[in-house]
Amino acid sequence: MGKPVVAIVGRPNVGKSTLFNRLVGARKAIVEDIPGVTRDRLYDITDWDGREFIIIDTGGIRFDEGDIFAREVKLQAELAIDEAGVIILVVDAREGITHEDEQVADMLRKSNRPVVLAANKVENFNKQLEYYEFYNLGLGDPIPLSAMHGLNTNDLLDAVVNKFGPVREEEDEIDAIKIAIVGRPNVGKSSMINSLLGEDRVIVSDIPGTTRDAIDTPFEYQGQKYVLIDTAGIRRKSRIREATERYSVIRSLKSIERADVVLIVLDATEGVLEQDKRIAGYVHEQAKANIMVVNKWDLVDKDGKTMHRFDQDIRDELKFLSYSPILYVSALTRKRIYQIIDIANFVVEQHHRRINTAELNQVVNEATLLNPLPGGGGKKGRIYYTTQVRTAPPTFVYFANDPELVHFSYLRYLENVLRQNFGFEGTPIRQIVRQKKRDMQ
């Protein structure tokens, strides 16, 4: 379930990051630049032939055990391979096979993962001898390409998608609300599930990475059916530290995609860290209803203003989630734990809320009268008509005389107006501006 995962691996300087940027570049360009979203990612989403997939970039693999940095990079690559359903091995067609290429290929054969061999930096695609020797790696046909110039990447993507399994239909009950619990290792995700269920259905440990695979736990509360999706952790290995932290994101992606509402779990004793921003940013970009749940609240020394200070800190660090409720709980003492379900029900309802067209246009028209669109070159911007085209997330289309005059900052203003009038707490809002049709007044 969820999108397939593809990892790009290889020794240093073969063009892995160039290929990664080439494959995801068009998608990255349209992601909104909101303060607080971490952009130093090693993963992204792309699609080909109707199939979306997660793609992971990795550092150059070296086999120098005496170099601590090389060991860490190799470990991260191994974790990426462990996460992936398909591997792209990138080699340098100009340099030919090196000993490190052979070592990486040997590592991939042992992984039993399907591998697509990419012979990068090919200059003349008519000269098969430039990449023929890579057959010796025993990983099938090398696909010649130039990531730098975007040449022949189509053949590479065809080969990757052909190795995906068939699309599986969701088997969860349609009327069950799916709640994904995501967060850094050791913030208390499994403890929270146990607390919600009132029993030890999930192994709990203070060692990050106890949970190996995503665990779906159905339950019923006050007549409503739910499925709790516990984000899979990372299998423990030596020297795992940062690699565990970074690759916990990849695990979270799979759970987030299937969820109706996402609980972003933060640790009250540590505050918002960079890893929290990565995970929260992905939830926002996937347009999922969400709640920020601050766990371990029982461990914080409090005065009359403690919660207010925490609210301010979280809002400052995660500005892009200004619409999300914040709930302070203790999985250990079960303090406020069942409020999670009540708020989850509420934000799911907000996520699916549809606004009457007449009421919507009245609110938007009043907003544009109070704060008119700026003009451009003597031309005055105007929004003629607004409609809600979908829910989950609520998506609105504004028909304007000139879409270019409706700037991002003005859309932010309109989003605030929609939230003030209609709520939409806990759900992202998507806004689209289109050219006015001739028959609209």
C-alpha positions in Angstrom: 0.0 0.0 0.0 1.1 3.6 -0.6 3.4 4.8 -3.3 6.4 2.6 -4.5 9.8 3.7 -3.3 12.8 4.1 -5.6 16.4 4.6 -4.3 19.2 6.1 -6.4 22.6 4.7 -5.4 26.1 4.5 -6.6 29.7 5.5 -5.8 30.6 9.2 -5.5 30.6 11.6 -8.5 28.5 9.4 -10.9 25.7 12.0 -11.1 23.1 10.6 -8.6 22.0 14.0 -7.4 21.9 15.4 -10.9 19.6 12.5 -11.9 17.5 13.0 -8.8 17.0 16.7 -9.6 16.2 15.9 -13.2 13.5 13.3 -12.2 11.8 15.5 -9.6 12.7 19.0 -10.8 9.4 19.8 -12.5 7.5 18.7 -9.4 9.7 20.6 -7.0 9.3 23.9 -8.9 5.5 24.1 -8.1 5.8 23.4 -4.4 4.8 26.5 -2.5 7.7 28.2 -0.7 6.3 28.6 2.9 8.5 29.7 5.8 9.2 26.8 8.1 9.2 24.0 5.5 12.6 22.3 5.4 13.9 22.0 1.9 17.1 20.0 2.4 15.5 16.8 1.5 16.9 13.6 0.2 13.4 12.4 -1.0 10.6 13.7 -3.2 7.6 12.6 -5.2 7.6 12.1 -9.0 5.4 10.3 -11.5 5.7 8.5 -14.8 3.1 6.7 -16.9 0.4 7.3 -14.4 2.3 5.9 -11.4 3.4 8.2 -8.6 6.4 7.1 -6.6 8.8 8.3 -3.8 12.4 8.8 -5.0 15.3 8.8 -2.6 18.7 10.4 -3.3 21.7 8.9 -1.4 25.3 9.9 -0.8 28.2 8.3 -2.7 28.9 4.8 -1.4 32.5 4.1 -0.4 33.9 1.0 1.2 36.6 2.6 3.3 35.9 1.2 6.8 38.6 3.5 8.2 36.6 6.6 7.2 33.8 7.4 9.7 32.0 9.6 7.2 32.2 6.9 4.5 30.7 4.3 6.9 27.8 6.7 7.7 27.1 7.4 4.1 27.2 3.6 3.3 24.8 2.9 6.2 22.4 5.5 4.9 22.5 4.0 1.5 21.8 0.6 3.0 18.8 2.0 4.8 17.5 3.5 1.5 18.0 0.2 -0.2 16.1 -1.5 2.7 13.2 1.0 2.2 13.1 0.8 -1.6 11.1 -1.5 -3.9 13.3 -0.6 -6.8 17.0 0.5 -7.0 18.6 2.7 -9.6 22.3 2.0 -9.7 24.1 4.9 -11.4 27.5 4.3 -13.0 29.8 6.7 -15.0 29.9 5.6 -18.7 33.0 7.8 -19.3 35.1 6.2 -16.6 33.9 2.6 -17.1 33.6 0.0 -14.4 35.5 0.7 -11.2 36.2 -1.6 -8.2 33.7 0.4 -6.2 31.0 -0.1 -8.9 31.6 -3.8 -8.5 31.3 -3.6 -4.7 28.0 -1.7 -4.9 26.6 -4.1 -7.5 27.5 -7.0 -5.2 25.7 -5.3 -2.3 22.6 -4.8 -4.5 22.6 -8.5 -5.6 22.5 -9.5 -1.9 19.6 -7.1 -1.2 17.3 -9.1 -3.6 15.8 -5.9 -4.8 15.0 -5.3 -8.5 17.8 -3.0 -10.0 17.8 -0.7 -13.0 21.3 0.0 -14.2 21.8 3.6 -15.4 24.9 4.3 -17.4 25.2 8.1 -17.0 27.3 10.7 -18.8 26.9 9.0 -22.2 27.9 11.5 -25.0 27.2 9.4 -28.1 24.1 7.1 -27.8 25.0 5.4 -31.1 28.2 4.0 -29.6 27.1 1.1 -27.5 30.7 0.3 -26.6 30.7 3.3 -24.3 28.5 1.4 -21.9 28.7 -2.2 -23.1 31.1 -3.2 -20.4 28.5 -2.6 -17.6 26.9 -5.9 -18.6 29.7 -7.4 -16.6 28.1 -6.1 -13.4 25.4 -8.8 -13.8 22.5 -6.5 -13.3 20.9 -6.7 -16.7 20.8 -4.2 -19.6 22.5 -0.8 -18.8 20.4 2.1 -19.9 22.5 4.9 -21.4 21.5 8.4 -20.4 22.8 11.9 -19.7 21.2 13.2 -16.5 22.8 16.6 -17.0 21.1 17.1 -20.4 18.0 15.1 -19.6 18.7 12.6 -22.5 17.1 9.2 -22.4 15.6 9.5 -18.9 12.3 8.4 -20.4 13.7 4.9 -21.1 15.1 4.8 -17.5 11.7 5.7 -16.0 10.0 3.1 -18.2 12.3 0.5 -16.8 11.7 1.6 -13.3 7.9 1.7 -13.5 7.9 -1.8 -15.2 9.4 -3.2 -12.0 6.6 -1.9 -9.8 4.1 -4.4 -8.6 0.4 -4.0 -9.6 -1.6 -1.3 -7.9 -3.4 -2.7 -4.9 -6.8 -1.5 -3.8 -7.3 -0.4 -0.2 -8.8 -3.1 1.9 -9.8 -0.9 4.8 -13.5 -0.5 5.6 -14.8 2.5 3.8 -16.5 3.9 6.9 -13.5 3.6 9.1 -11.5 6.8 9.7 -7.8 6.1 9.1 -5.6 7.9 11.6 -1.8 8.0 10.9 0.5 8.6 13.8 3.8 10.1 12.6 6.9 11.7 14.2 10.5 11.3 14.9 11.7 8.0 16.6 11.1 7.9 20.3 8.5 10.7 20.6 6.0 8.1 21.9 3.9 7.0 18.8 3.5 3.4 19.9 2.8 4.4 23.5 0.1 6.7 22.2 -1.6 3.9 20.4 -1.5 1.7 23.5 -2.9 4.5 25.5 -5.8 5.0 23.0 -6.5 1.3 22.8 -6.2 0.8 26.6 -4.0 -2.2 26.0 -0.5 -3.2 24.9 -1.3 -4.0 21.3 2.0 -2.5 20.1 5.5 -3.2 21.5 6.7 -0.1 23.3 10.3 0.6 24.0 12.5 3.7 24.6 14.9 2.4 21.9 14.2 4.3 18.6 13.3 1.9 15.8 11.4 -0.8 17.8 8.6 -0.8 15.2 9.8 -2.5 12.0 6.7 -2.4 9.8 3.6 -0.2 9.5 1.0 -1.6 11.9 -2.7 -1.1 11.2 -4.9 -1.5 14.3 -8.7 -1.3 13.8 -10.8 -0.3 16.8 -14.2 1.2 17.6 -15.0 4.2 19.8 -18.5 5.5 20.6 -19.9 3.7 17.6 -17.4 4.9 15.0 -14.8 2.6 13.4 -11.2 3.7 13.2 -7.9 2.3 11.9 -4.7 3.5 13.7 -1.7 3.5 11.4 1.5 3.4 13.4 4.5 4.8 11.4 7.1 2.0 11.0 10.4 2.7 12.6 13.8 1.6 11.5 15.5 -1.7 12.3 18.3 -1.1 14.8 21.8 -1.3 13.5 25.1 -0.1 14.8 25.9 3.6 14.4 22.4 4.3 13.2 21.8 7.7 14.8 21.3 10.3 12.1 20.5 7.7 9.5 17.6 6.5 11.6 16.4 10.1 12.0 16.5 10.9 8.4 15.0 7.7 7.0 12.2 7.8 9.5 10.7 10.3 7.1 10.5 7.8 4.3 8.6 5.4 6.6 6.2 8.2 7.6 5.4 9.0 3.9 3.8 5.6 3.4 1.5 6.0 6.4 0.6 9.6 5.6 -0.7 8.8 2.1 -3.3 6.3 3.4 -4.6 8.5 6.2 -7.7 10.5 6.6 -6.1 12.5 9.4 -2.5 12.6 10.6 -1.3 13.1 14.2 2.0 14.9 14.1 3.6 13.8 17.4 6.1 16.2 19.0 8.1 15.6 22.1 7.4 18.2 24.8 10.8 17.8 26.4 12.7 18.6 23.1 10.5 21.1 21.2 10.4 21.3 17.4 13.5 19.9 15.7 14.4 19.9 12.0 13.1 16.3 11.6 9.7 17.4 12.9 9.7 20.1 10.2 10.4 17.6 7.5 7.6 15.3 8.5 5.1 18.1 9.2 6.0 19.7 5.8 5.2 16.5 4.0 1.8 16.2 5.8 1.0 19.8 4.7 2.2 19.2 1.1 0.1 16.0 0.9 -2.9 18.2 1.9 -3.9 15.9 4.8 -6.1 16.9 7.7 -3.8 17.0 10.8 -3.4 17.7 14.5 -0.2 18.5 16.3 0.0 16.3 19.4 2.6 17.3 22.0 3.4 14.2 23.9 5.2 13.8 27.3 3.4 16.8 28.7 3.7 15.2 32.1 7.5 15.7 32.0 7.4 19.5 31.6 7.6 21.8 34.6 4.6 24.2 34.3 3.4 27.6 35.4 0.4 29.5 34.3 1.9 30.5 31.0 3.7 27.3 30.0 1.2 26.1 27.4 0.9 29.6 25.9 4.7 29.7 25.5 4.7 26.3 23.8 1.9 27.3 21.5 4.0 30.4 20.4 7.2 28.3 19.9 5.4 25.7 17.8 3.6 28.3 15.7 6.9 30.1 15.1 8.7 26.9 14.0 5.8 25.5 12.0 4.3 28.6 10.4 2.8 26.6 7.5 0.6 24.7 10.0 -1.0 27.8 11.4 -4.4 26.1 10.8 -3.7 23.0 12.8 -5.0 22.4 16.4 -2.4 21.8 19.1 -3.2 19.2 21.8 -1.0 18.5 24.9 -1.2 14.9 26.1 0.7 12.3 28.1 0.5 8.8 26.6 2.0 7.6 29.9 -0.7 9.0 32.2 -3.4 9.1 29.5 -4.0 12.8 30.2 -6.3 14.2 27.4 -5.6 11.1 25.3 -9.2 10.7 24.2 -9.5 14.3 23.1 -7.3 13.1 20.2 -10.3 11.1 18.8 -12.8 13.9 19.3 -10.5 16.5 17.6 -9.7 13.9 14.8 -13.4 13.5 14.1 -13.7 17.3 13.9 -10.8 18.0 11.5 -11.9 15.1 9.2 -15.3 16.8 9.0 -13.6 20.1 8.3 -11.5 18.4 5.6 -14.7 17.2 3.8 -16.6 20.5 4.3 -18.4 22.0 1.3 -19.5 25.6 1.2 -22.7 26.8 -0.5 -21.7 28.6 -3.7 -23.9 31.7 -3.0 -22.5 32.1 0.5 -19.0 31.5 -0.7 -19.2 34.3 -3.4 -20.8 36.7 -0.9 -17.8 36.2 1.5 -15.2 36.5 -1.3 -16.9 39.6 -2.9 -17.0 41.4 0.5 -13.3 40.5 1.0 -12.3 41.9 -2.4 -14.3 45.1 -1.6 -12.6 45.6 1.7 -9.1 44.8 0.3 -9.2 45.3 -3.5 -6.8 43.5 -5.7 -3.7 45.5 -6.8 -3.5 46.6 -10.4 -0.7 46.0 -12.9 0.3 48.4 -15.6 -2.9 50.4 -15.3 -5.0 47.2 -15.3 -7.1 46.6 -12.2 -7.4 43.0 -11.0 -10.8 41.6 -10.4 -12.2 38.2 -9.1 -15.6 37.6 -10.8 -16.7 34.3 -9.4 -15.6 31.6 -6.9 -16.5 28.0 -6.7 -15.5 25.0 -4.5 -14.4 22.2 -6.8 -13.6 19.5 -4.3 -13.2 18.5 -0.7 -10.5 16.6 1.2 -8.8 19.1 1.0 -11.2 22.0 0.4 -10.2 23.4 -3.0 -11.4 26.7 -4.4 -11.2 28.2 -7.9 -11.2 31.9 -8.4 -12.1 33.2 -11.9 -10.3 36.5 -12.5 -9.8 38.9 -15.4 -6.0 38.4 -15.1 -4.7 35.4 -12.9 -1.2 37.0 -12.8 -2.6 39.9 -10.7 -3.8 37.6 -8.0 -0.5 37.2 -6.2 0.4 34.6 -3.6 0.1 37.2 -0.8 -3.4 38.0 -1.9 -4.3 34.3 -1.9 -3.0 34.1 1.7 -5.4 36.9 2.6 -8.3 35.1 0.9 -7.4 31.9 2.7 -7.5 33.7 6.1 -10.9 35.1 5.1 -12.2 31.7 4.3 -11.0 30.3 7.6 -12.5 33.2 9.6 -15.9 32.7 8.0 -16.0 28.9 7.5 -13.5 27.4 10.0 -11.6 24.7 8.1 -9.6 24.0 11.3 -7.0 21.3 10.9 -7.2 21.1 7.1 -5.1 22.7 4.4 -6.9 24.8 1.8 -6.0 24.7 -1.9 -6.6 27.7 -4.1 -6.5 27.9 -7.9 -6.8 31.1 -10.0 -8.2 30.7 -13.6 -8.9 33.1 -16.4 -12.5 34.3 -16.5 -14.6 32.7 -19.2 -16.3 35.0 -21.7 -19.8 34.2 -20.6 -19.2 35.0 -17.0 -20.2 38.4 -15.7 
